[in-house]
Amino acid sequence: MMSKFKIAMVQMAVGTSKPGNLARAAALIKEASSAGAKIITLPECFNSPYGTKYFPEYAEPIPGPSSEAMAAAAKENKVFLVAGSIPEKCGDKIYNSSAIFNPEGEMVAMHRKVHLFDIDIPGKIRMQESEILSPGKQMTMFRTPYCQVGVAICYDIRFAELAQIMTQKGCHLLLYPGAFNMTTGPAHWELLQRGRALDNQVYVATASPARDTQASYTAWGHSSVVNPWGEVISTTDEKESIVYADIDLERMEEIRNQVPLRNQRRHDLYRVSEPAEEDRREEL
């Protein structure tokens, strides 16, 4: 496998026109490919405004118009493409789903958001994805000539065990299309990325929509890439842009050798301490 390669996280401005969003995504994919990116990630809900009121209107099957357009873009530009996410219609259910394509335009994996975004912060934000969306039930990984890659969506990043299992199964790069908001974004967006990267000694990268202050849901932006040392090596502000980063797997191995964690991740180390005999008598 190649030890060094470039990725691109596309912080795209998303509007209300689905055809316009697809055309904009294709143009930004081409731009990122021309700059040398081998793996490109779009933001969460790149073909639709984000919000439960929009999901039923914009939902479509996979394969469908949006996924077919992204398959064509992956093939045309000869890149691996994590197509952010779209509202996916499947039977009578709607999922928040990310289709993943190889450089031949073949869909090699699909992730349905496992942990739905149900929060209520009084006076700031209330969002209940579960009112409209159904949760996925599987973790998602795909192979490239560079490394194995894990994919999850937005709220999934808060669940450390998901990142840990994907890492244990061989992922060296974790990609999170997401759309944190103006409350949770400044508080937790970077913190969570650095935590997942540091805990697992992997690269972690996120792709947010660009901020639209006129939208009913305002995204934080600040798409980023974090290295296995927990350092933010590439980031941006709230505007539409592309975040590039060079992934260096040799550097990852150096970090893992300097601070060895893998050979000490043993569950038998974490036994519950039993109270001493005299302590048990006192309790009785």
Secondary structure per residue as TSV (DSSP state, phi and psi in degrees):
chain	resnum	aa	ss	phi	psi
A	1	M	-	360.0	149.8
A	2	M	-	-73.1	136.8
A	3	S	S	-90.0	-15.0
A	4	K	E	-132.6	135.8
A	5	F	E	-160.9	162.4
A	6	K	E	-105.4	139.1
A	7	I	E	-117.9	162.1
A	8	A	E	-136.0	130.6
A	9	M	E	-109.8	115.5
A	10	V	E	-91.9	110.9
A	11	Q	E	-93.1	90.4
A	12	M	-	-97.4	141.8
A	13	A	-	-77.9	120.4
A	14	V	-	-106.1	129.3
A	15	G	-	-113.4	-165.2
A	16	T	S	-89.8	-10.8
A	17	S	-	-91.7	114.1
A	18	K	H	-62.4	-47.3
A	19	P	H	-58.8	-38.1
A	20	G	H	-65.4	-39.8
A	21	N	H	-64.5	-41.9
A	22	L	H	-65.5	-41.3
A	23	A	H	-65.1	-40.0
A	24	R	H	-66.4	-41.4
A	25	A	H	-60.5	-45.0
A	26	A	H	-61.3	-40.0
A	27	A	H	-65.9	-40.8
A	28	L	H	-72.0	-33.3
A	29	I	H	-63.1	-43.7
A	30	K	H	-62.3	-41.8
A	31	E	H	-62.3	-44.3
A	32	A	H	-66.7	-39.6
A	33	S	H	-64.2	-42.3
A	34	S	H	-61.7	-26.4
A	35	A	T	-85.8	0.6
A	36	G	T	102.1	5.5
A	37	A	-	-70.0	135.6
A	38	K	S	-100.6	-27.7
A	39	I	E	-126.6	125.3
A	40	I	E	-123.1	136.3
A	41	T	E	-124.2	131.3
A	42	L	-	-94.2	166.6
A	43	P	-	-79.1	167.4
A	44	E	T	-60.7	139.0
A	45	C	T	51.3	58.3
A	46	F	S	-80.8	-17.7
A	47	N	S	-101.7	1.6
A	48	S	S	-149.4	146.5
A	49	P	-	-59.0	147.4
A	50	Y	S	-83.5	132.0
A	51	G	S	153.3	144.8
A	52	T	T	-62.2	-27.7
A	53	K	T	-72.6	-19.8
A	54	Y	T	-91.9	-26.3
A	55	F	H	-56.8	-47.9
A	56	P	H	-62.7	-36.8
A	57	E	H	-69.0	-39.4
A	58	Y	H	-94.5	-7.3
A	59	A	-	-64.0	143.4
A	60	E	B	-152.1	161.0
A	61	P	-	-74.5	164.0
A	62	I	S	-122.9	116.4
A	63	P	S	-66.5	150.6
A	64	G	S	-168.4	-173.1
A	65	P	H	-55.9	-44.7
A	66	S	H	-69.1	-46.2
A	67	S	H	-67.6	-34.1
A	68	E	H	-67.8	-37.8
A	69	A	H	-64.7	-38.2
A	70	M	H	-74.4	-33.4
A	71	A	H	-60.7	-42.6
A	72	A	H	-65.0	-38.4
A	73	A	H	-67.8	-39.9
A	74	A	H	-62.8	-42.9
A	75	K	H	-68.6	-44.5
A	76	E	H	-60.7	-38.5
A	77	N	H	-99.2	-2.3
A	78	K	T	55.5	53.2
A	79	V	-	-132.0	159.7
A	80	F	E	-80.0	131.6
A	81	L	E	-127.3	120.3
A	82	V	E	-95.0	104.4
A	83	A	E	-81.8	63.2
A	84	G	E	40.7	-117.7
A	85	S	E	-156.5	159.2
A	86	I	E	-137.3	159.3
A	87	P	E	-70.6	116.3
A	88	E	E	-101.1	123.9
A	89	K	E	-90.4	122.4
A	90	C	E	-138.9	104.3
A	91	G	T	63.7	-128.1
A	92	D	T	-97.4	13.7
A	93	K	E	-114.8	155.6
A	94	I	E	-123.1	130.7
A	95	Y	E	-116.6	160.8
A	96	N	E	-100.3	103.8
A	97	S	E	-126.3	142.7
A	98	S	E	-115.4	116.5
A	99	A	E	-91.0	140.0
A	100	I	E	-122.8	129.5
A	101	F	E	-122.0	148.5
A	102	N	-	-93.5	176.0
A	103	P	T	-65.3	-9.8
A	104	E	T	-92.0	0.5
A	105	G	S	83.0	12.7
A	106	E	-	-89.6	137.1
A	107	M	E	-76.5	117.5
A	108	V	E	-102.7	-13.2
A	109	A	E	-166.9	164.3
A	110	M	E	-148.4	131.7
A	111	H	E	-110.6	127.1
A	112	R	E	-101.0	125.4
A	113	K	-	-49.4	122.2
A	114	V	S	-83.0	-46.8
A	115	H	S	-101.5	110.3
A	116	L	-	-78.8	147.6
A	117	F	-	-84.0	91.0
A	118	D	E	-117.4	98.5
A	119	I	E	-134.5	158.1
A	120	D	E	-147.5	99.9
A	121	I	E	-108.0	104.3
A	122	P	T	-52.5	132.4
A	123	G	T	79.8	-2.8
A	124	K	T	-125.6	-62.6
A	125	I	E	-155.5	141.3
A	126	R	E	-130.0	128.1
A	127	M	E	-145.0	127.9
A	128	Q	E	-127.8	84.5
A	129	E	G	-58.8	-31.9
A	130	S	G	-66.7	-12.3
A	131	E	G	-67.3	-24.9
A	132	I	T	-122.6	-41.0
A	133	L	-	-93.3	154.2
A	134	S	-	-105.4	148.9
A	135	P	-	-83.9	147.3
A	136	G	-	-75.0	172.0
A	137	K	-	-130.8	6.4
A	138	Q	-	-134.9	149.3
A	139	M	-	-80.3	159.8
A	140	T	E	-131.8	128.3
A	141	M	E	-139.2	153.3
A	142	F	E	-145.6	154.4
A	143	R	E	-98.2	143.8
A	144	T	-	-132.4	170.6
A	145	P	S	-67.4	-9.4
A	146	Y	S	-98.1	-48.3
A	147	C	-	-171.4	173.7
A	148	Q	E	-83.9	141.4
A	149	V	E	-123.8	136.9
A	150	G	E	-104.5	145.4
A	151	V	E	-129.7	133.2
A	152	A	-	-145.6	171.7
A	153	I	-	-124.2	121.7
A	154	C	G	45.8	-100.6
A	155	Y	G	-59.6	-23.5
A	156	D	G	-56.7	-27.2
A	157	I	G	-67.4	-20.1
A	158	R	G	-74.3	-11.3
A	159	F	-	-104.2	98.4
A	160	A	H	-61.9	-31.3
A	161	E	H	-66.6	-30.9
A	162	L	H	-64.5	-46.9
A	163	A	H	-63.3	-39.3
A	164	Q	H	-65.4	-42.1
A	165	I	H	-67.0	-41.8
A	166	M	H	-61.6	-38.1
A	167	T	H	-66.7	-43.6
A	168	Q	H	-62.2	-26.9
A	169	K	T	-88.8	8.6
A	170	G	T	107.4	5.9
A	171	C	E	-77.4	135.1
A	172	H	E	-109.0	-9.9
A	173	L	E	-138.9	127.2
A	174	L	E	-115.4	125.1
A	175	L	E	-111.8	130.2
A	176	Y	E	-127.3	95.6
A	177	P	E	-63.3	135.2
A	178	G	-	-154.7	168.3
A	179	A	-	-146.6	65.0
A	180	F	-	-63.9	155.5
A	181	N	B	-104.9	-172.9
A	182	M	T	-76.6	-7.9
A	183	T	T	-95.6	-54.4
A	184	T	H	-81.3	-23.4
A	185	G	I	-60.7	-59.8
A	186	P	I	-64.8	-25.2
A	187	A	I	-81.5	-41.4
A	188	H	I	-128.7	-17.6
A	189	W	I	-55.0	-58.9
A	190	E	H	-68.6	-39.6
A	191	L	H	-57.7	-45.3
A	192	L	H	-66.8	-40.6
A	193	Q	H	-62.5	-45.3
A	194	R	H	-66.3	-37.2
A	195	G	H	-64.4	-45.8
A	196	R	H	-64.3	-38.9
A	197	A	H	-67.7	-46.1
A	198	L	H	-68.8	-44.2
A	199	D	H	-59.0	-38.3
A	200	N	H	-107.4	-5.2
A	201	Q	T	54.4	52.1
A	202	V	S	-132.9	169.3
A	203	Y	E	-83.4	137.5
A	204	V	E	-127.0	132.5
A	205	A	E	-137.7	144.2
A	206	T	E	-128.4	148.4
A	207	A	E	-129.5	115.6
A	208	S	-	-107.1	155.4
A	209	P	-	-64.8	155.2
A	210	A	-	-67.3	156.9
A	211	R	-	-76.6	133.6
A	212	D	-	-127.6	102.4
A	213	T	T	-71.1	-10.6
A	214	Q	T	-90.8	-9.2
A	215	A	S	-77.7	158.1
A	216	S	S	-69.7	-24.9
A	217	Y	S	-123.4	120.8
A	218	T	-	-101.3	117.6
A	219	A	B	-79.9	148.8
A	220	W	-	-73.4	-34.0
A	221	G	-	80.0	-141.3
A	222	H	-	58.7	44.6
A	223	S	-	-55.8	144.2
A	224	S	E	-150.3	165.2
A	225	V	E	-131.0	132.5
A	226	V	E	-120.6	137.7
A	227	N	-	-90.6	174.1
A	228	P	T	-66.6	-9.7
A	229	W	T	-87.9	-3.7
A	230	G	S	86.7	14.9
A	231	E	-	-95.1	136.8
A	232	V	E	-76.6	112.7
A	233	I	E	-99.2	-13.1
A	234	S	E	-159.7	136.6
A	235	T	E	-158.1	-179.7
A	236	T	-	-148.9	-176.4
A	237	D	-	-97.0	-144.1
A	238	E	S	-93.6	-8.8
A	239	K	S	-83.9	165.1
A	240	E	S	-61.9	131.2
A	241	S	E	-169.2	173.2
A	242	I	E	-120.9	128.3
A	243	V	E	-98.6	122.4
A	244	Y	E	-108.6	149.7
A	245	A	E	-154.5	145.9
A	246	D	E	-93.3	120.7
A	247	I	E	-88.9	126.1
A	248	D	E	-121.7	99.2
A	249	L	H	-72.4	-24.0
A	250	E	H	-66.9	-39.4
A	251	R	H	-63.8	-39.1
A	252	M	H	-59.4	-44.3
A	253	E	H	-66.3	-36.2
A	254	E	H	-58.9	-45.8
A	255	I	H	-63.9	-41.9
A	256	R	H	-66.0	-33.5
A	257	N	H	-74.7	-34.3
A	258	Q	H	-71.8	-38.9
A	259	V	S	-125.3	80.5
A	260	P	-	-70.5	124.5
A	261	L	-	-118.7	-34.0
A	262	R	G	-61.8	-41.5
A	263	N	G	-77.9	-1.7
A	264	Q	G	-111.6	4.6
A	265	R	-	-83.3	75.3
A	266	R	-	-118.8	123.5
A	267	H	G	-67.0	-24.2
A	268	D	G	-72.9	-8.5
A	269	L	G	-76.0	-18.6
A	270	Y	-	-109.3	53.5
A	271	R	-	-80.2	147.8
A	272	V	-	-72.6	129.1
A	273	S	-	-68.4	133.4
A	274	E	-	-87.7	138.1
A	275	P	-	-66.1	148.5
A	276	A	-	-63.1	159.3
A	277	E	H	-56.6	-42.3
A	278	E	H	-67.4	-31.0
A	279	D	H	-68.1	-38.0
A	280	R	H	-65.0	-38.6
A	281	R	H	-64.0	-39.9
A	282	E	H	-64.7	-36.5
A	283	E	H	-65.2	-34.5
A	284	L	-	-74.8	360.0
